[in-house]
Amino acid sequence: MSSGARSPLAPDRFPPLPPVAGARFAALAAEIRYRGRPDLALLAFDADTAVAGVFTRSRTAGHPVLWCRRILPRGRARALIVNAGNANVFRGAEGDAAVAAEARAVAAALDCAEAEVFVASTGVIGERLPVERITGRVGELVAGLRADALPEVARAIMTTDTFPKGASARSAIDGVPVTIAGVAKGSGMIAPDMATMLAFLVTDARLPAPLLQALLEPAVARSFNSITVDGDTSTSDTVLLFATGRAAHPVPRDPGDPRLADFRGALEAVAGDLARQIVRDGEGAQKFVTIRVTGAVDERSARRIGLAIANSPLVKTAIAGEDANWGRIVMAVGKAGEPIDPGRLAIAFGGRVVARDGRAVAELDEAPVAEHLRGAEVEIAVTVGDGPGAATVWTCDLTHGYIDINASYRS
């Protein structure tokens, strides 16, 4: 559960989230694990809502992830039910039965097919999910559905999070206004392939499921799969994008359609905003770190190098200690196993170059570098060659607060 104190890197306030035509939301306290706070939420959608999803590639994926993977190819969704406090992972047939019971209860209440009900859970791994506390409250959730309750969902899905996370954007498709709004949770067990992270995005765009999937995957690559807090990939990672189809624009069929350019940018902006909020809520974090890699052979290689730097405990603790030990970055670049040109390797902190052309800068004045590292926002730029590949990843420092939170996670 939350450590209590709000992250010093948190946004000043939760952003206003506009209603999305064709979507309604509800949340309540079911006491699945937590007391005195909402921990169960329902998102309900109009008929013919399309859905796309990206999930963890963990070999011990949770039972909700397994269910969602099975039903996603249908491309249709009427609801998502999600709980916090218990991840419903590694429970065998009992865990599968719990997910089926949730889907069955929601389907009956909304008069839809069970395969149109998506399920997500987050929290402690390996414990029995008290599914009766979920199914017994579905009627109450349905009765409480409102178009303006997405912020309540953001609060209900929190675990060790210290603040709720939301983002939205307006865009247009063929001149017709379109809305995207989303919420996420995540604070620890954060690494590419996503993490103990749930993210749910809703739009009123009219987009068929295959096209929606083609738009979501690259947006995830540049957002949720470009962040790391601690290098651990969760069993429960889920990103779902629902398109209700209520906007009255022509239906594009090709993800490369120029009419989708504005929407594509808005989707990536919302996903990126949510992903960076997760890093800003990193367990024990005191510094938000942006790492930009250029000169790689391609974007994928640049991202792998950036994440090798971002996942290094030695780099992260040096940042926590405000030590510009660029040798640790050299180490992390090397361990990534990606093609580089050592003779062109360059490193900068906050725009101040500390190494170039494969060697230290002579007679470097470290005072501006030290001043930059004392701030809450740290920027690291790394050039690894003269290739076209570039990527940006985000992480945080590693402090003793991370140990304090995770040493007592189950208590």
C-alpha positions as a LaTeX table, in Angstrom:
\begin{tabular}{lrrr}
\hline
Residue & $x$ (\AA) & $y$ (\AA) & $z$ (\AA) \\
\hline
Met1 & 0.00 & 0.00 & 0.00 \\
Ser2 & 1.02 & 3.65 & $-0.29$ \\
Ser3 & 3.88 & 4.92 & 1.82 \\
Gly4 & 1.62 & 7.87 & 2.69 \\
Ala5 & 3.81 & 10.86 & 1.80 \\
Arg6 & 3.10 & 12.28 & $-1.65$ \\
Ser7 & 6.05 & 11.99 & $-4.02$ \\
Pro8 & 8.09 & 15.22 & $-4.20$ \\
Leu9 & 8.02 & 14.78 & $-7.99$ \\
Ala10 & 4.21 & 14.62 & $-8.20$ \\
Pro11 & 2.24 & 17.07 & $-10.35$ \\
Asp12 & 0.65 & 19.96 & $-8.48$ \\
Arg13 & $-2.85$ & 18.60 & $-9.05$ \\
Phe14 & $-4.86$ & 15.92 & $-10.77$ \\
Pro15 & $-5.75$ & 17.18 & $-14.26$ \\
Pro16 & $-9.33$ & 17.74 & $-15.39$ \\
Leu17 & $-10.50$ & 14.79 & $-17.49$ \\
Pro18 & $-13.21$ & 15.50 & $-20.06$ \\
Pro19 & $-16.09$ & 13.07 & $-20.50$ \\
Val20 & $-15.74$ & 10.65 & $-23.39$ \\
Ala21 & $-18.97$ & 9.96 & $-25.27$ \\
Gly22 & $-20.01$ & 6.34 & $-24.94$ \\
Ala23 & $-18.11$ & 5.66 & $-21.70$ \\
Arg24 & $-19.15$ & 5.71 & $-18.03$ \\
Phe25 & $-17.29$ & 4.90 & $-14.85$ \\
Ala26 & $-17.75$ & 3.96 & $-11.19$ \\
Ala27 & $-15.63$ & 3.08 & $-8.17$ \\
Leu28 & $-16.26$ & 1.94 & $-4.61$ \\
Ala29 & $-14.62$ & 0.47 & $-1.52$ \\
Ala30 & $-14.92$ & $-3.34$ & $-1.60$ \\
Glu31 & $-12.29$ & $-3.96$ & 1.12 \\
Ile32 & $-10.41$ & $-6.46$ & $-1.04$ \\
Arg33 & $-7.27$ & $-5.52$ & 0.86 \\
Tyr34 & $-7.48$ & $-1.87$ & 1.79 \\
Arg35 & $-9.82$ & $-0.25$ & 4.30 \\
Gly36 & $-11.40$ & 3.14 & 4.02 \\
Arg37 & $-10.62$ & 3.79 & 0.36 \\
Pro38 & $-11.99$ & 2.78 & $-3.06$ \\
Asp39 & $-10.34$ & $-0.36$ & $-4.48$ \\
Leu40 & $-12.79$ & $-1.60$ & $-7.13$ \\
Ala41 & $-13.73$ & 0.15 & $-10.37$ \\
Leu42 & $-15.91$ & $-0.46$ & $-13.42$ \\
Leu43 & $-15.58$ & 1.11 & $-16.85$ \\
Ala44 & $-18.63$ & 0.56 & $-19.09$ \\
Phe45 & $-18.87$ & 1.26 & $-22.81$ \\
Asp46 & $-21.53$ & 1.53 & $-25.48$ \\
Ala47 & $-22.14$ & $-1.42$ & $-27.77$ \\
Asp48 & $-19.63$ & $-1.86$ & $-30.62$ \\
Thr49 & $-16.78$ & $-0.28$ & $-28.69$ \\
Ala50 & $-13.46$ & $-1.43$ & $-30.17$ \\
Val51 & $-10.52$ & $-2.41$ & $-27.98$ \\
Ala52 & $-6.76$ & $-2.80$ & $-28.32$ \\
Gly53 & $-4.33$ & $-4.02$ & $-25.70$ \\
Val54 & $-0.71$ & $-4.64$ & $-24.78$ \\
Phe55 & 0.20 & $-6.93$ & $-21.90$ \\
Thr56 & 3.16 & $-8.17$ & $-19.92$ \\
Arg57 & 5.33 & $-10.82$ & $-21.52$ \\
Ser58 & 6.05 & $-12.34$ & $-18.13$ \\
Arg59 & 5.94 & $-16.14$ & $-18.13$ \\
Thr60 & 4.04 & $-15.96$ & $-14.82$ \\
Ala61 & 1.35 & $-13.58$ & $-16.07$ \\
Gly62 & $-1.68$ & $-13.09$ & $-13.83$ \\
His63 & $-5.04$ & $-14.73$ & $-14.44$ \\
Pro64 & $-6.67$ & $-11.44$ & $-15.59$ \\
Val65 & $-3.92$ & $-10.99$ & $-18.19$ \\
Leu66 & $-4.48$ & $-14.52$ & $-19.49$ \\
Trp67 & $-8.23$ & $-13.81$ & $-19.78$ \\
Cys68 & $-7.70$ & $-10.50$ & $-21.59$ \\
Arg69 & $-5.25$ & $-12.07$ & $-24.03$ \\
Arg70 & $-7.86$ & $-14.69$ & $-24.94$ \\
Ile71 & $-10.71$ & $-12.28$ & $-25.59$ \\
Leu72 & $-8.76$ & $-9.41$ & $-27.18$ \\
Pro73 & $-8.82$ & $-10.89$ & $-30.73$ \\
Arg74 & $-12.61$ & $-10.41$ & $-30.77$ \\
Gly75 & $-11.88$ & $-6.67$ & $-30.76$ \\
Arg76 & $-15.02$ & $-5.72$ & $-28.84$ \\
Ala77 & $-15.52$ & $-4.49$ & $-25.28$ \\
Arg78 & $-18.48$ & $-3.48$ & $-23.15$ \\
Ala79 & $-16.72$ & $-3.27$ & $-19.81$ \\
Leu80 & $-13.56$ & $-3.44$ & $-17.76$ \\
Ile81 & $-13.61$ & $-4.37$ & $-14.08$ \\
Val82 & $-10.45$ & $-3.76$ & $-12.08$ \\
Asn83 & $-9.41$ & $-4.15$ & $-8.46$ \\
Ala84 & $-6.44$ & $-3.06$ & $-6.37$ \\
Gly85 & $-4.78$ & $-4.87$ & $-3.46$ \\
Asn86 & $-4.70$ & $-8.40$ & $-4.87$ \\
Ala87 & $-3.13$ & $-9.27$ & $-8.23$ \\
Asn88 & $-4.81$ & $-12.71$ & $-8.66$ \\
Val89 & $-1.57$ & $-14.31$ & $-9.82$ \\
Phe90 & $-0.27$ & $-17.88$ & $-9.54$ \\
Arg91 & $-3.49$ & $-19.36$ & $-8.16$ \\
Gly92 & $-4.10$ & $-22.09$ & $-10.75$ \\
Ala93 & $-7.66$ & $-23.08$ & $-11.59$ \\
Glu94 & $-8.97$ & $-21.03$ & $-8.68$ \\
Gly95 & $-7.51$ & $-17.84$ & $-10.18$ \\
Asp96 & $-9.01$ & $-18.56$ & $-13.60$ \\
Ala97 & $-12.38$ & $-19.27$ & $-12.01$ \\
Ala98 & $-12.27$ & $-15.95$ & $-10.16$ \\
Val99 & $-11.74$ & $-14.02$ & $-13.39$ \\
Ala100 & $-14.56$ & $-15.93$ & $-15.09$ \\
Ala101 & $-16.87$ & $-15.14$ & $-12.17$ \\
Glu102 & $-16.08$ & $-11.43$ & $-12.47$ \\
Ala103 & $-16.77$ & $-11.45$ & $-16.20$ \\
Arg104 & $-19.97$ & $-13.42$ & $-15.71$ \\
Ala105 & $-21.30$ & $-11.01$ & $-13.07$ \\
Val106 & $-20.56$ & $-7.91$ & $-15.14$ \\
Ala107 & $-21.95$ & $-9.44$ & $-18.32$ \\
Ala108 & $-25.21$ & $-10.29$ & $-16.58$ \\
Ala109 & $-25.51$ & $-6.78$ & $-15.16$ \\
Leu110 & $-24.81$ & $-5.08$ & $-18.50$ \\
Asp111 & $-26.58$ & $-7.64$ & $-20.70$ \\
Cys112 & $-23.53$ & $-8.38$ & $-22.81$ \\
Ala113 & $-21.27$ & $-11.32$ & $-23.63$ \\
Glu114 & $-18.73$ & $-12.46$ & $-21.04$ \\
Ala115 & $-16.04$ & $-12.20$ & $-23.73$ \\
Glu116 & $-16.77$ & $-8.46$ & $-23.92$ \\
Val117 & $-15.78$ & $-7.96$ & $-20.28$ \\
Phe118 & $-12.11$ & $-7.24$ & $-19.62$ \\
Val119 & $-10.60$ & $-7.84$ & $-16.19$ \\
Ala120 & $-7.53$ & $-6.38$ & $-14.48$ \\
Ser121 & $-6.08$ & $-6.76$ & $-11.00$ \\
Thr122 & $-3.07$ & $-5.30$ & $-9.19$ \\
Gly123 & $-1.56$ & $-5.87$ & $-5.78$ \\
Val124 & $-0.01$ & $-8.72$ & $-3.83$ \\
Ile125 & 0.97 & $-11.80$ & $-5.84$ \\
Gly126 & 0.03 & $-15.33$ & $-4.84$ \\
Glu127 & $-2.83$ & $-14.69$ & $-2.43$ \\
Arg128 & $-6.42$ & $-15.81$ & $-2.99$ \\
Leu129 & $-8.58$ & $-13.11$ & $-4.55$ \\
Pro130 & $-11.75$ & $-12.65$ & $-2.45$ \\
Val131 & $-13.79$ & $-12.61$ & $-5.62$ \\
Glu132 & $-17.09$ & $-12.64$ & $-3.76$ \\
Arg133 & $-16.33$ & $-9.10$ & $-2.58$ \\
Ile134 & $-16.14$ & $-8.11$ & $-6.25$ \\
Thr135 & $-19.07$ & $-10.00$ & $-7.74$ \\
Gly136 & $-21.29$ & $-9.00$ & $-4.84$ \\
Arg137 & $-20.76$ & $-5.30$ & $-5.61$ \\
Val138 & $-21.22$ & $-5.32$ & $-9.39$ \\
Gly139 & $-24.84$ & $-4.21$ & $-9.17$ \\
Glu140 & $-23.84$ & $-1.24$ & $-7.05$ \\
Leu141 & $-21.10$ & $-0.33$ & $-9.51$ \\
Val142 & $-23.48$ & $-0.43$ & $-12.45$ \\
Ala143 & $-26.02$ & 1.71 & $-10.60$ \\
Gly144 & $-23.30$ & 4.28 & $-9.89$ \\
Leu145 & $-21.93$ & 4.64 & $-13.43$ \\
Arg146 & $-21.28$ & 8.25 & $-14.40$ \\
Ala147 & $-19.62$ & 9.97 & $-17.35$ \\
Asp148 & $-17.50$ & 12.17 & $-15.06$ \\
Ala149 & $-16.16$ & 9.48 & $-12.70$ \\
Leu150 & $-12.89$ & 8.55 & $-14.47$ \\
Pro151 & $-10.87$ & 10.39 & $-11.77$ \\
Glu152 & $-12.45$ & 8.06 & $-9.20$ \\
Val153 & $-11.15$ & 5.09 & $-11.19$ \\
Ala154 & $-7.64$ & 6.57 & $-11.03$ \\
Arg155 & $-7.82$ & 6.63 & $-7.24$ \\
Ala156 & $-9.37$ & 3.17 & $-6.91$ \\
Ile157 & $-6.57$ & 1.39 & $-8.80$ \\
Met158 & $-3.69$ & 2.75 & $-6.68$ \\
Thr159 & $-1.47$ & 0.43 & $-4.62$ \\
Thr160 & 1.89 & 1.91 & $-3.51$ \\
Asp161 & 1.11 & 4.99 & $-5.61$ \\
Thr162 & 1.23 & 8.26 & $-3.71$ \\
Phe163 & $-0.97$ & 10.15 & $-6.17$ \\
Pro164 & $-3.60$ & 9.27 & $-8.82$ \\
Lys165 & $-2.56$ & 9.59 & $-12.44$ \\
Gly166 & $-4.63$ & 10.98 & $-15.29$ \\
Ala167 & $-4.14$ & 12.68 & $-18.66$ \\
Ser168 & $-6.19$ & 13.75 & $-21.65$ \\
Ala169 & $-5.87$ & 15.36 & $-25.05$ \\
Arg170 & $-8.08$ & 16.74 & $-27.80$ \\
Ser171 & $-7.38$ & 15.95 & $-31.42$ \\
Ala172 & $-9.20$ & 15.69 & $-34.72$ \\
Ile173 & $-9.70$ & 13.07 & $-37.41$ \\
Asp174 & $-10.61$ & 14.51 & $-40.81$ \\
Gly175 & $-11.53$ & 17.75 & $-39.06$ \\
Val176 & $-13.89$ & 16.10 & $-36.55$ \\
Pro177 & $-13.00$ & 16.69 & $-32.85$ \\
Val178 & $-11.93$ & 13.58 & $-30.93$ \\
Thr179 & $-11.22$ & 13.16 & $-27.21$ \\
Ile180 & $-8.72$ & 10.84 & $-25.50$ \\
Ala181 & $-8.64$ & 10.43 & $-21.72$ \\
Gly182 & $-6.73$ & 7.94 & $-19.60$ \\
Val183 & $-5.70$ & 6.88 & $-16.12$ \\
Ala184 & $-2.85$ & 4.73 & $-14.86$ \\
Lys185 & $-1.33$ & 3.30 & $-11.73$ \\
Gly186 & 2.24 & 2.35 & $-11.02$ \\
Ser187 & 5.05 & 3.11 & $-8.62$ \\
Gly188 & 7.27 & 0.05 & $-8.21$ \\
Met189 & 8.03 & $-3.15$ & $-10.12$ \\
Ile190 & 8.35 & $-0.91$ & $-13.16$ \\
Ala191 & 10.38 & $-2.02$ & $-16.18$ \\
Pro192 & 9.87 & $-2.42$ & $-19.92$ \\
Asp193 & 7.25 & $-4.94$ & $-20.94$ \\
Met194 & 5.49 & $-2.55$ & $-18.64$ \\
Ala195 & 5.27 & $-3.18$ & $-14.95$ \\
Thr196 & 3.05 & $-3.33$ & $-11.89$ \\
Met197 & 1.28 & $-0.89$ & $-14.03$ \\
Leu198 & $-2.24$ & $-0.60$ & $-15.32$ \\
Ala199 & $-3.24$ & 2.01 & $-17.88$ \\
Phe200 & $-6.68$ & 2.47 & $-19.38$ \\
Leu201 & $-7.33$ & 4.92 & $-22.21$ \\
Val202 & $-10.70$ & 5.80 & $-23.69$ \\
Thr203 & $-11.52$ & 7.70 & $-26.89$ \\
Asp204 & $-14.67$ & 8.48 & $-28.80$ \\
Ala205 & $-12.88$ & 7.91 & $-32.13$ \\
Arg206 & $-14.41$ & 5.55 & $-34.71$ \\
Leu207 & $-11.54$ & 3.15 & $-35.27$ \\
Pro208 & $-11.74$ & $-0.60$ & $-35.97$ \\
Ala209 & $-9.88$ & $-2.84$ & $-33.54$ \\
Pro210 & $-7.02$ & $-3.86$ & $-35.89$ \\
Leu211 & $-6.29$ & $-0.21$ & $-36.65$ \\
Leu212 & $-6.55$ & 0.67 & $-32.97$ \\
Gln213 & $-4.00$ & $-2.04$ & $-32.16$ \\
Ala214 & $-1.64$ & $-0.74$ & $-34.84$ \\
Leu215 & $-1.81$ & 2.73 & $-33.29$ \\
Leu216 & $-1.47$ & 1.57 & $-29.67$ \\
Glu217 & 1.64 & $-0.57$ & $-30.03$ \\
Pro218 & 4.07 & 2.16 & $-31.17$ \\
Ala219 & 2.56 & 4.57 & $-28.63$ \\
Val220 & 3.30 & 2.04 & $-25.87$ \\
Ala221 & 6.84 & 1.50 & $-27.18$ \\
Arg222 & 7.59 & 5.21 & $-26.77$ \\
Ser223 & 5.84 & 5.60 & $-23.42$ \\
Phe224 & 5.11 & 2.70 & $-21.07$ \\
Asn225 & 7.92 & 0.60 & $-22.55$ \\
Ser226 & 10.37 & 3.49 & $-22.25$ \\
Ile227 & 10.19 & 3.86 & $-18.46$ \\
Thr228 & 11.79 & 2.01 & $-15.60$ \\
Val229 & 11.82 & 2.44 & $-11.83$ \\
Asp230 & 13.53 & $-0.68$ & $-10.58$ \\
Gly231 & 14.08 & $-3.08$ & $-13.49$ \\
Asp232 & 11.43 & $-5.58$ & $-12.39$ \\
Thr233 & 8.71 & $-6.59$ & $-14.85$ \\
Ser234 & 5.35 & $-7.41$ & $-13.28$ \\
Thr235 & 2.95 & $-10.25$ & $-13.81$ \\
Ser236 & 0.02 & $-7.87$ & $-14.30$ \\
Asp237 & 1.01 & $-5.22$ & $-16.85$ \\
Thr238 & $-2.01$ & $-4.16$ & $-18.86$ \\
Val239 & $-2.60$ & $-1.27$ & $-21.23$ \\
Leu240 & $-6.05$ & $-1.16$ & $-22.81$ \\
Leu241 & $-7.38$ & 1.39 & $-25.30$ \\
Phe242 & $-11.13$ & 1.55 & $-25.85$ \\
Ala243 & $-12.71$ & 3.40 & $-28.80$ \\
Thr244 & $-16.44$ & 3.97 & $-28.41$ \\
Gly245 & $-17.00$ & 5.15 & $-31.99$ \\
Arg246 & $-19.22$ & 8.07 & $-31.03$ \\
Ala247 & $-17.25$ & 10.68 & $-33.00$ \\
Ala248 & $-18.76$ & 11.30 & $-36.44$ \\
His249 & $-15.67$ & 11.16 & $-38.63$ \\
Pro250 & $-15.05$ & 8.87 & $-41.61$ \\
Val251 & $-13.49$ & 5.54 & $-40.58$ \\
Pro252 & $-9.83$ & 5.26 & $-41.62$ \\
Arg253 & $-8.54$ & 1.79 & $-42.48$ \\
Asp254 & $-4.79$ & 2.30 & $-42.69$ \\
Pro255 & $-2.63$ & 3.34 & $-39.70$ \\
Gly256 & $-0.55$ & 5.40 & $-42.14$ \\
Asp257 & $-3.56$ & 7.46 & $-43.21$ \\
Pro258 & $-2.50$ & 11.13 & $-42.92$ \\
Arg259 & $-5.90$ & 11.92 & $-41.39$ \\
Leu260 & $-4.71$ & 10.01 & $-38.29$ \\
Ala261 & $-1.58$ & 12.09 & $-37.72$ \\
Asp262 & $-3.18$ & 14.38 & $-35.15$ \\
Phe263 & $-4.84$ & 11.50 & $-33.31$ \\
Arg264 & $-1.60$ & 9.50 & $-33.32$ \\
Gly265 & 0.24 & 12.42 & $-31.74$ \\
Ala266 & $-2.46$ & 12.91 & $-29.11$ \\
Leu267 & $-2.47$ & 9.22 & $-28.21$ \\
Glu268 & 1.30 & 9.21 & $-27.78$ \\
Ala269 & 1.07 & 12.40 & $-25.72$ \\
Val270 & $-1.49$ & 10.92 & $-23.30$ \\
Ala271 & 0.40 & 7.64 & $-22.99$ \\
Gly272 & 3.68 & 9.49 & $-22.48$ \\
Asp273 & 2.19 & 11.78 & $-19.84$ \\
Leu274 & 0.83 & 8.81 & $-17.87$ \\
Ala275 & 4.10 & 6.90 & $-18.20$ \\
Arg276 & 6.15 & 9.82 & $-16.90$ \\
Gln277 & 3.76 & 10.27 & $-13.99$ \\
Ile278 & 4.47 & 6.65 & $-13.04$ \\
Val279 & 8.21 & 7.41 & $-12.93$ \\
Arg280 & 7.54 & 10.55 & $-10.90$ \\
Asp281 & 5.81 & 8.29 & $-8.39$ \\
Gly282 & 8.68 & 5.80 & $-8.33$ \\
Glu283 & 8.99 & 4.24 & $-4.90$ \\
Gly284 & 11.29 & 6.41 & $-2.84$ \\
Ala285 & 12.15 & 8.64 & $-5.81$ \\
Gln286 & 13.62 & 12.08 & $-5.25$ \\
Lys287 & 14.81 & 12.81 & $-8.79$ \\
Phe288 & 13.17 & 12.42 & $-12.21$ \\
Val289 & 15.73 & 11.40 & $-14.83$ \\
Thr290 & 15.48 & 11.84 & $-18.60$ \\
Ile291 & 18.00 & 9.90 & $-20.69$ \\
Arg292 & 18.38 & 10.73 & $-24.37$ \\
Val293 & 20.42 & 8.43 & $-26.59$ \\
Thr294 & 21.47 & 9.40 & $-30.10$ \\
Gly295 & 23.76 & 7.98 & $-32.78$ \\
Ala296 & 22.57 & 4.37 & $-32.43$ \\
Val297 & 21.99 & 2.06 & $-35.38$ \\
Asp298 & 18.21 & 2.36 & $-35.00$ \\
Glu299 & 15.51 & 3.44 & $-32.53$ \\
Arg300 & 15.23 & 0.01 & $-30.94$ \\
Ser301 & 18.96 & $-0.14$ & $-30.25$ \\
Ala302 & 18.92 & 3.38 & $-28.82$ \\
Arg303 & 16.08 & 2.44 & $-26.48$ \\
Arg304 & 17.90 & $-0.68$ & $-25.28$ \\
Ile305 & 21.00 & 1.37 & $-24.51$ \\
Gly306 & 18.94 & 4.00 & $-22.71$ \\
Leu307 & 17.20 & 1.39 & $-20.61$ \\
Ala308 & 20.50 & $-0.28$ & $-19.74$ \\
Ile309 & 21.59 & 3.06 & $-18.29$ \\
Ala310 & 18.24 & 3.69 & $-16.62$ \\
Asn311 & 18.11 & 0.23 & $-15.01$ \\
Ser312 & 21.64 & 0.33 & $-13.60$ \\
Pro313 & 21.57 & 0.45 & $-9.77$ \\
Leu314 & 25.03 & 2.01 & $-9.89$ \\
Val315 & 23.87 & 4.83 & $-12.15$ \\
Lys316 & 20.67 & 5.36 & $-10.15$ \\
Thr317 & 22.43 & 5.47 & $-6.78$ \\
Ala318 & 25.07 & 7.85 & $-8.17$ \\
Ile319 & 22.24 & 10.18 & $-9.22$ \\
Ala320 & 20.68 & 9.85 & $-5.77$ \\
Gly321 & 24.06 & 10.81 & $-4.32$ \\
Glu322 & 24.39 & 13.69 & $-6.82$ \\
Asp323 & 27.64 & 12.23 & $-8.12$ \\
Ala324 & 28.46 & 12.82 & $-11.80$ \\
Asn325 & 30.20 & 9.46 & $-12.09$ \\
Trp326 & 29.99 & 9.18 & $-15.87$ \\
Gly327 & 32.11 & 6.01 & $-15.80$ \\
Arg328 & 29.00 & 4.18 & $-14.62$ \\
Ile329 & 27.19 & 5.34 & $-17.74$ \\
Val330 & 30.05 & 4.05 & $-19.88$ \\
Met331 & 29.66 & 0.70 & $-18.09$ \\
Ala332 & 25.91 & 0.61 & $-18.70$ \\
Val333 & 26.28 & 1.48 & $-22.39$ \\
Gly334 & 28.71 & $-1.41$ & $-22.78$ \\
Lys335 & 26.55 & $-3.97$ & $-21.01$ \\
Ala336 & 23.60 & $-3.23$ & $-23.31$ \\
Gly337 & 25.30 & $-5.35$ & $-25.98$ \\
Glu338 & 24.25 & $-2.99$ & $-28.77$ \\
Pro339 & 26.51 & $-1.76$ & $-31.61$ \\
Ile340 & 28.35 & 1.46 & $-30.68$ \\
Asp341 & 31.42 & 3.41 & $-31.79$ \\
Pro342 & 33.55 & 3.85 & $-28.63$ \\
Gly343 & 35.56 & 6.57 & $-30.34$ \\
Arg344 & 32.42 & 8.70 & $-30.71$ \\
Leu345 & 30.97 & 8.08 & $-27.25$ \\
Ala346 & 29.92 & 11.33 & $-25.57$ \\
Ile347 & 28.08 & 12.01 & $-22.29$ \\
Ala348 & 26.50 & 15.17 & $-20.93$ \\
Phe349 & 24.65 & 16.07 & $-17.71$ \\
Gly350 & 22.20 & 18.93 & $-18.05$ \\
Gly351 & 23.81 & 20.00 & $-21.31$ \\
Arg352 & 27.31 & 20.07 & $-19.81$ \\
Val353 & 29.56 & 17.64 & $-21.70$ \\
Val354 & 31.74 & 15.53 & $-19.40$ \\
Ala355 & 33.08 & 13.10 & $-22.02$ \\
Arg356 & 33.41 & 13.26 & $-25.80$ \\
Asp357 & 35.13 & 11.33 & $-28.56$ \\
Gly358 & 35.56 & 8.38 & $-26.22$ \\
Arg359 & 37.44 & 10.19 & $-23.47$ \\
Ala360 & 36.99 & 12.58 & $-20.55$ \\
Val361 & 36.79 & 16.31 & $-21.18$ \\
Ala362 & 40.10 & 17.84 & $-20.14$ \\
Glu363 & 40.08 & 20.30 & $-17.22$ \\
Leu364 & 36.33 & 19.93 & $-16.75$ \\
Asp365 & 34.66 & 22.43 & $-14.42$ \\
Glu366 & 32.41 & 20.10 & $-12.42$ \\
Ala367 & 30.60 & 22.86 & $-10.53$ \\
Pro368 & 27.78 & 23.32 & $-13.11$ \\
Val369 & 27.38 & 19.54 & $-13.35$ \\
Ala370 & 27.10 & 19.21 & $-9.57$ \\
Glu371 & 24.58 & 22.05 & $-9.50$ \\
His372 & 22.45 & 20.27 & $-12.11$ \\
Leu373 & 22.50 & 17.01 & $-10.16$ \\
Arg374 & 21.30 & 18.78 & $-7.02$ \\
Gly375 & 18.01 & 19.52 & $-8.77$ \\
Ala376 & 14.92 & 17.33 & $-8.90$ \\
Glu377 & 15.05 & 17.06 & $-12.72$ \\
Val378 & 18.18 & 15.40 & $-14.16$ \\
Glu379 & 18.97 & 15.15 & $-17.87$ \\
Ile380 & 21.56 & 12.79 & $-19.32$ \\
Ala381 & 22.50 & 12.82 & $-23.01$ \\
Val382 & 24.54 & 10.01 & $-24.51$ \\
Thr383 & 25.87 & 9.77 & $-28.07$ \\
Val384 & 27.04 & 6.29 & $-29.09$ \\
Gly385 & 27.98 & 6.76 & $-32.75$ \\
Asp386 & 26.78 & 8.50 & $-35.89$ \\
Gly387 & 23.77 & 6.32 & $-36.69$ \\
Pro388 & 20.18 & 7.55 & $-37.15$ \\
Gly389 & 18.79 & 5.81 & $-34.05$ \\
Ala390 & 17.52 & 7.94 & $-31.19$ \\
Ala391 & 15.32 & 7.29 & $-28.17$ \\
Thr392 & 14.32 & 8.87 & $-24.88$ \\
Val393 & 13.70 & 6.89 & $-21.71$ \\
Trp394 & 12.72 & 8.00 & $-18.23$ \\
Thr395 & 13.71 & 6.73 & $-14.80$ \\
Cys396 & 14.26 & 7.93 & $-11.25$ \\
Asp397 & 16.99 & 7.69 & $-8.66$ \\
Leu398 & 17.29 & 4.76 & $-6.26$ \\
Thr399 & 17.08 & 5.73 & $-2.58$ \\
His400 & 16.68 & 4.01 & 0.75 \\
Gly401 & 12.98 & 4.90 & 0.54 \\
Tyr402 & 12.57 & 2.14 & $-2.05$ \\
Ile403 & 13.77 & $-0.41$ & 0.50 \\
Asp404 & 11.52 & 0.98 & 3.22 \\
Ile405 & 8.41 & 0.68 & 1.03 \\
Asn406 & 9.10 & $-2.80$ & $-0.31$ \\
Ala407 & 10.33 & $-4.31$ & 2.94 \\
Ser408 & 6.82 & $-3.88$ & 4.34 \\
Tyr409 & 4.67 & $-4.21$ & 1.19 \\
Arg410 & 2.46 & $-7.02$ & 2.53 \\
Ser411 & 1.90 & $-5.45$ & 5.95 \\
\hline
\end{tabular}
